[in-house]
Amino acid sequence: MMKSNNASYTIKPFKNRNGVVSYRVAGWLLGERIRKNFKTRELAIIGRGVLELKQAQAHSDLRVTSTFLTEPQLREAEAAFLKLKARERSLTFYLDFGLENHREPKTTHPLAEAVVSYLAERTKDVEQKAICQRQHDAIRIEMTLFKDYFASPSIGVHSVGDLTEAKLLEYIRKGNAKARTQNNRRALLSTFFKYACTQGWLAANPLAAVKRCRVDHCRGSAPAITSKQAAELMAHVESVHGGALVPFFALCLFAGIRPNGELSKLPAADVRIENDSIIIEPRVSKVNMRRLITIQPNLAAWLEAYPLDKYPIVPSGMKNLRGKLTQIRQQFKLGHDVLRHTFISMHVAKFRSMGDTALQAGNSEKIIRRHYLNVTTQQEADAFFDIRPSKKPEANAAATTAAPSETHQLAA
């Protein structure tokens, strides 16, 4: 009678004809009677296991085969085939593709060398007018601080691969930095790590999972100077360096042109006094958009007294120009872009048109309303746009030498 396939296998001692005792494994496999002798009981137990596995295979997809793979390798191979179950290509195809295209990141690339290489790329961006010099300077300063921070003996990070998310968060939050400062650091470093990934120094951006800090976007009014302070500033600029810096400050203050990025690229030919307009081409504009600025009468007076053919917008021949500009800014406590902020605030106060101010400043009406509307009064704006030079227009200077020189006029 045929036994059931589920019957267990027995192991019993068996005495052979020659008197040697062996161990017999007996049972049924797929309707076939099995009897196998083994020299030792240990071998018999192994043999019984093989038979039981074969019996289990009859009711499943399992197979018994000899292999040089270890148990973990076998499990990984099985997992790989399960992933490819619905794919048309073979495992070998995907393996060859990965070997051909994947490159392990060089996580031991020195951090100092990576920073130098990154800054060199940003220098190329300046040469191609992709970013302005001021932006490059900010990147250089922050990256230098970043490099020095991790190179300190207390931290001792020497390669980009050592920069974990936890260490980077510690740097971003250092000094109890405000949310906006943390966001700025995160954005700059994230760009650096993206560059590192493209160079094969990292496999992934360690800041990819770090979220920006939530910031209240309802800012206050933009900082601006008064008409009296503006008059004192322009009087001082007239009195130093032979008036060479007058066009620079006049165009920043009375036309709202950005001193960093725009003013240095503005051709003198685009300042058209005869048409009462200044053309800011996309290649000059910070936001890559063309805009027209109306030359107000007082700005025309400044440009006629200090014509751009004799007084360049940026006097390149002047020694230590940046130092001289910094000295004036520090003397009058001028923050970043405060001259431009003053122009926008005064313009919207005098002409009461957010739309026209937005067009001339290259901003949106939303920004004008949020930051510049009602910063100052119309009387103050009238006084601001009446600030004029003490120097007469050069074309009329000979005819008016006997006349008393004008002073800066301020409305009551």
C-alpha positions as CSV (number, residue, x, y, z in Angstrom):
1,M,0.0,0.0,0.0
2,M,1.3,3.4,-1.0
3,K,2.1,5.6,2.0
4,S,1.2,9.3,2.4
5,N,3.7,11.8,1.2
6,N,3.3,13.5,4.6
7,A,4.8,10.6,6.5
8,S,7.9,11.4,8.5
9,Y,11.2,9.8,7.9
10,T,12.7,7.4,10.5
11,I,16.3,6.8,11.4
12,K,17.1,3.4,12.8
13,P,20.4,1.5,13.3
14,F,20.9,-1.3,10.7
15,K,23.3,-4.1,10.9
16,N,24.8,-5.0,7.5
17,R,25.9,-8.6,6.5
18,N,29.5,-7.8,7.2
19,G,28.5,-6.9,10.7
20,V,29.0,-3.1,10.4
21,V,26.3,-1.0,11.9
22,S,24.9,1.8,9.8
23,Y,21.9,4.2,10.2
24,R,19.0,3.8,7.8
25,V,16.6,6.6,6.8
26,A,13.3,5.2,5.7
27,G,10.1,6.7,4.4
28,W,8.1,7.7,1.3
29,L,8.7,10.5,-1.3
30,L,6.2,11.2,-4.0
31,G,4.8,7.7,-3.8
32,E,8.3,6.1,-3.9
33,R,9.7,4.2,-1.0
34,I,13.0,5.5,0.3
35,R,15.6,3.6,2.2
36,K,19.1,5.0,2.5
37,N,22.0,3.9,4.8
38,F,24.6,6.3,6.3
39,K,27.8,5.5,8.2
40,T,27.0,7.8,11.1
41,R,23.9,9.1,12.7
42,E,24.9,12.7,11.9
43,L,25.0,11.9,8.2
44,A,21.7,10.2,8.5
45,I,20.1,13.3,10.1
46,I,21.5,15.5,7.2
47,G,20.1,13.0,4.6
48,R,16.7,13.0,6.3
49,G,16.7,16.8,6.1
50,V,17.4,16.7,2.3
51,L,14.5,14.3,1.8
52,E,12.1,16.5,3.9
53,L,13.1,19.5,1.8
54,K,12.5,17.6,-1.4
55,Q,9.1,16.7,-0.1
56,A,8.3,20.3,0.8
57,Q,9.4,21.4,-2.7
58,A,6.7,19.2,-4.2
59,H,4.1,21.6,-2.8
60,S,6.0,24.9,-3.3
61,D,8.4,26.8,-5.6
62,L,11.5,26.0,-3.5
63,R,14.4,24.2,-5.2
64,V,17.4,22.4,-3.9
65,T,20.7,23.1,-5.6
66,S,24.4,23.3,-4.8
67,T,25.8,26.8,-4.7
68,F,28.9,28.7,-3.5
69,L,26.7,31.6,-2.2
70,T,26.4,32.2,1.5
71,E,23.0,32.3,3.2
72,P,22.8,36.2,3.2
73,Q,23.9,36.2,-0.5
74,L,21.2,33.7,-1.4
75,R,18.5,35.8,0.4
76,E,19.7,39.0,-1.5
77,A,19.6,37.1,-4.8
78,E,16.1,36.0,-4.1
79,A,15.1,39.5,-3.2
80,A,16.6,40.8,-6.5
81,F,14.6,38.3,-8.6
82,L,11.4,39.2,-6.7
83,K,12.0,42.9,-7.6
84,L,12.4,42.0,-11.3
85,K,9.4,39.7,-11.4
86,A,7.4,42.2,-13.5
87,R,10.4,43.4,-15.6
88,E,11.1,42.3,-19.1
89,R,14.9,42.4,-18.7
90,S,17.1,40.0,-16.9
91,L,19.0,40.5,-13.6
92,T,22.2,40.4,-15.6
93,F,21.1,43.2,-17.8
94,Y,20.4,45.5,-14.8
95,L,23.6,44.4,-13.1
96,D,25.7,45.3,-16.2
97,F,24.0,48.6,-16.5
98,G,24.8,49.5,-12.9
99,L,28.4,48.5,-13.2
100,E,28.8,50.6,-16.3
101,N,27.1,53.8,-15.1
102,H,27.4,53.9,-11.3
103,R,30.4,55.6,-9.8
104,E,31.1,55.5,-6.1
105,P,31.4,59.0,-4.6
106,K,34.8,60.1,-3.4
107,T,33.6,60.9,0.1
108,T,37.2,61.5,1.2
109,H,37.6,64.5,-1.0
110,P,39.2,67.3,1.2
111,L,36.7,69.9,2.3
112,A,39.2,72.8,1.8
113,E,39.8,71.8,-1.9
114,A,36.1,71.4,-2.5
115,V,35.5,75.0,-1.2
116,V,38.2,76.4,-3.4
117,S,36.8,74.6,-6.5
118,Y,33.3,75.8,-5.7
119,L,34.4,79.4,-5.3
120,A,36.2,79.2,-8.6
121,E,32.9,78.2,-10.3
122,R,31.2,81.1,-8.7
123,T,33.9,83.4,-10.0
124,K,33.1,82.2,-13.5
125,D,29.5,83.1,-12.8
126,V,30.5,86.7,-12.0
127,E,32.5,86.9,-15.3
128,Q,29.5,85.6,-17.2
129,K,27.2,88.1,-15.4
130,A,25.2,85.3,-13.9
131,I,25.7,86.7,-10.4
132,C,26.9,90.1,-9.2
133,Q,30.2,90.8,-7.4
134,R,28.4,91.5,-4.1
135,Q,26.7,88.1,-4.2
136,H,30.0,86.4,-4.9
137,D,31.6,88.2,-2.0
138,A,28.8,87.0,0.3
139,I,29.3,83.5,-0.9
140,R,33.0,83.7,-0.5
141,I,32.8,85.0,3.1
142,E,30.2,82.4,4.2
143,M,32.1,79.5,2.6
144,T,35.4,80.6,4.2
145,L,33.6,80.7,7.6
146,F,32.1,77.3,6.9
147,K,35.5,75.8,6.0
148,D,37.3,77.3,9.0
149,Y,34.5,76.2,11.4
150,F,34.9,72.5,10.4
151,A,38.6,72.6,10.2
152,S,38.9,73.7,13.8
153,P,40.7,71.2,16.1
154,S,37.6,70.8,18.2
155,I,35.6,69.5,15.3
156,G,38.3,68.2,12.9
157,V,36.3,67.6,9.7
158,H,38.6,67.2,6.7
159,S,36.5,65.7,4.0
160,V,33.1,66.4,2.5
161,G,32.0,62.9,3.4
162,D,32.4,63.6,7.1
163,L,29.7,66.3,7.0
164,T,26.6,64.7,8.4
165,E,23.2,66.3,8.7
166,A,23.6,66.7,12.5
167,K,26.9,68.5,12.1
168,L,25.6,70.8,9.4
169,L,22.5,71.7,11.5
170,E,24.8,72.6,14.4
171,Y,26.7,74.9,12.1
172,I,23.5,76.4,10.6
173,R,22.1,77.2,14.1
174,K,25.4,78.4,15.6
175,G,25.4,81.7,17.5
176,N,21.6,81.4,18.1
177,A,21.1,82.5,14.5
178,K,17.7,83.9,13.6
179,A,15.4,81.9,11.3
180,R,16.2,84.1,8.3
181,T,20.0,83.7,8.8
182,Q,19.6,79.9,9.2
183,N,17.6,79.8,5.9
184,N,20.3,81.8,4.1
185,R,23.1,79.5,5.4
186,R,21.1,76.4,4.5
187,A,20.4,77.7,0.9
188,L,24.0,78.6,0.3
189,L,25.4,75.3,1.7
190,S,22.7,73.3,-0.2
191,T,24.0,74.8,-3.5
192,F,27.5,73.9,-2.5
193,F,26.5,70.2,-1.8
194,K,24.6,70.0,-5.1
195,Y,27.9,71.0,-6.8
196,A,29.8,68.4,-4.7
197,C,27.3,65.7,-6.0
198,T,27.9,66.7,-9.6
199,Q,31.6,66.4,-9.0
200,G,31.2,62.8,-7.7
201,W,32.4,63.8,-4.2
202,L,29.0,62.9,-2.6
203,A,26.3,60.5,-3.4
204,A,23.5,62.7,-2.0
205,N,23.0,66.1,-0.6
206,P,23.2,65.9,3.2
207,L,20.9,68.9,3.6
208,A,18.2,67.5,1.3
209,A,16.0,66.5,4.2
210,V,16.5,69.7,6.2
211,K,13.5,72.0,5.9
212,R,13.6,75.8,5.9
213,C,12.7,77.6,9.0
214,R,9.3,79.2,9.0
215,V,9.6,83.0,8.7
216,D,7.0,85.7,9.2
217,H,7.0,87.5,5.8
218,C,5.2,90.5,7.1
219,R,8.2,92.8,7.2
220,G,8.2,96.4,8.4
221,S,9.0,99.6,6.4
222,A,12.2,99.7,4.4
223,P,14.9,101.9,6.0
224,A,15.2,105.3,4.4
225,I,17.0,108.6,5.2
226,T,15.4,112.0,5.4
227,S,15.6,114.8,2.8
228,K,17.9,116.7,5.2
229,Q,20.3,113.7,5.5
230,A,20.2,113.2,1.7
231,A,21.1,116.9,1.2
232,E,24.0,116.6,3.7
233,L,25.2,113.5,2.0
234,M,25.2,115.0,-1.5
235,A,26.9,118.2,-0.3
236,H,29.6,116.1,1.2
237,V,30.0,114.0,-2.0
238,E,30.4,117.2,-3.9
239,S,33.2,118.4,-1.6
240,V,35.4,115.3,-1.7
241,H,37.5,113.7,-4.5
242,G,36.7,116.6,-6.9
243,G,33.1,115.5,-7.1
244,A,34.1,112.2,-8.9
245,L,31.6,110.2,-6.8
246,V,28.6,112.5,-7.4
247,P,27.1,110.6,-10.4
248,F,27.4,107.3,-8.5
249,F,25.5,108.6,-5.4
250,A,23.0,110.8,-7.5
251,L,21.9,107.8,-9.6
252,C,21.5,105.6,-6.5
253,L,19.7,108.2,-4.5
254,F,17.5,110.0,-7.1
255,A,16.9,107.1,-9.6
256,G,16.9,104.0,-7.3
257,I,19.5,102.1,-9.3
258,R,21.0,99.3,-7.3
259,P,24.7,100.1,-6.5
260,N,25.8,96.5,-6.6
261,G,25.3,94.8,-9.9
262,E,23.2,97.4,-11.8
263,L,25.2,100.6,-11.5
264,S,28.5,99.0,-12.4
265,K,27.0,97.6,-15.6
266,L,25.0,100.7,-16.7
267,P,26.4,102.3,-19.9
268,A,26.5,106.1,-19.8
269,A,24.7,106.2,-23.2
270,D,21.6,104.7,-21.5
271,V,21.4,107.8,-19.2
272,R,19.5,110.1,-21.6
273,I,19.0,113.5,-20.1
274,E,17.5,114.8,-23.4
275,N,14.7,112.3,-23.1
276,D,14.4,112.5,-19.3
277,S,14.9,108.8,-19.0
278,I,17.3,106.1,-17.9
279,I,17.1,102.7,-19.7
280,I,17.9,99.6,-17.6
281,E,18.4,96.8,-20.0
282,P,17.9,93.1,-19.0
283,R,21.7,92.5,-19.0
284,V,22.0,95.3,-16.4
285,S,18.9,94.6,-14.3
286,K,19.2,92.4,-11.3
287,V,15.9,90.7,-12.2
288,N,16.7,90.4,-15.9
289,M,13.9,92.7,-17.0
290,R,14.0,96.0,-18.9
291,R,12.7,99.1,-17.1
292,L,12.6,102.9,-17.7
293,I,13.3,105.4,-15.0
294,T,12.2,109.0,-15.3
295,I,14.9,111.5,-14.7
296,Q,13.5,114.0,-12.2
297,P,14.5,117.7,-12.6
298,N,16.9,117.7,-9.7
299,L,18.7,114.5,-11.0
300,A,19.0,116.2,-14.4
301,A,20.6,119.2,-12.6
302,W,23.1,116.9,-11.0
303,L,24.0,115.1,-14.2
304,E,24.4,118.5,-16.1
305,A,26.7,119.8,-13.4
306,Y,28.7,116.5,-13.4
307,P,28.3,115.2,-17.0
308,L,29.1,111.5,-17.4
309,D,31.6,112.0,-20.1
310,K,33.9,113.8,-17.6
311,Y,32.6,112.1,-14.4
312,P,32.1,108.4,-15.1
313,I,29.4,106.6,-13.2
314,V,32.0,104.3,-11.6
315,P,35.4,106.1,-11.7
316,S,37.6,103.2,-12.5
317,G,40.8,105.2,-12.3
318,M,40.3,106.2,-8.7
319,K,42.6,104.4,-6.2
320,N,40.8,102.3,-3.5
321,L,37.4,103.2,-4.8
322,R,35.7,100.6,-2.6
323,G,37.4,102.0,0.5
324,K,36.3,105.6,-0.3
325,L,32.7,104.4,-0.8
326,T,32.8,102.5,2.4
327,Q,34.1,105.5,4.3
328,I,31.2,107.7,3.1
329,R,28.7,105.0,3.9
330,Q,30.1,104.6,7.4
331,Q,30.2,108.3,8.0
332,F,26.6,108.8,7.1
333,K,25.5,105.4,8.5
334,L,24.1,104.1,5.2
335,G,22.9,100.6,5.3
336,H,22.7,98.2,2.3
337,D,20.5,99.6,-0.4
338,V,19.2,102.5,1.8
339,L,19.7,105.0,-1.0
340,R,17.5,102.9,-3.3
341,H,14.9,102.4,-0.5
342,T,14.9,106.2,0.0
343,F,14.2,106.8,-3.7
344,I,11.3,104.4,-3.7
345,S,9.8,105.7,-0.5
346,M,10.1,109.3,-1.7
347,H,8.8,108.5,-5.2
348,V,5.6,106.8,-4.0
349,A,5.0,109.6,-1.4
350,K,5.4,112.4,-4.0
351,F,3.5,110.9,-7.0
352,R,1.1,108.7,-5.0
353,S,1.3,105.9,-7.6
354,M,2.3,102.5,-6.5
355,G,2.1,101.2,-10.1
356,D,4.4,103.8,-11.6
357,T,6.9,103.5,-8.7
358,A,6.9,99.7,-9.1
359,L,7.6,100.0,-12.8
360,Q,10.5,102.4,-12.2
361,A,12.0,100.5,-9.3
362,G,11.6,97.1,-10.9
363,N,9.4,95.7,-8.1
364,S,5.9,94.6,-7.8
365,E,3.1,96.7,-6.4
366,K,2.7,94.3,-3.6
367,I,6.3,95.0,-2.5
368,I,5.8,98.7,-2.8
369,R,2.6,98.6,-0.7
370,R,4.2,96.4,2.0
371,H,7.5,98.1,2.4
372,Y,7.5,101.7,1.0
373,L,4.0,103.1,1.1
374,N,3.5,105.8,3.8
375,V,7.1,105.6,4.9
376,T,7.4,109.4,4.5
377,T,5.2,112.4,3.8
378,Q,4.6,114.2,0.6
379,Q,6.2,117.4,2.0
380,E,9.3,115.4,2.8
381,A,9.3,113.9,-0.7
382,D,8.9,117.3,-2.3
383,A,12.0,118.5,-0.4
384,F,13.9,115.4,-1.4
385,F,13.3,115.9,-5.1
386,D,14.3,119.5,-4.8
387,I,17.9,118.7,-3.7
388,R,20.2,120.3,-6.3
389,P,24.0,120.7,-6.7
390,S,25.9,123.8,-5.7
391,K,27.9,123.5,-8.9
392,K,26.5,125.1,-12.0
393,P,26.0,123.1,-15.3
394,E,29.3,123.1,-17.0
395,A,27.9,124.5,-20.3
396,N,26.6,127.6,-18.5
397,A,29.4,127.9,-15.9
398,A,31.2,130.7,-17.8
399,A,28.1,132.8,-18.2
400,T,27.0,132.5,-14.6
401,T,30.3,133.0,-12.7
402,A,29.1,136.3,-11.4
403,A,25.9,134.9,-10.0
404,P,25.8,133.5,-6.5
405,S,26.0,129.8,-6.4
406,E,22.8,127.8,-5.5
407,T,22.7,125.9,-2.3
408,H,20.8,122.7,-1.6
409,Q,17.1,123.7,-1.4
410,L,14.9,122.1,1.1
411,A,11.2,122.6,1.3
412,A,9.8,123.8,4.6
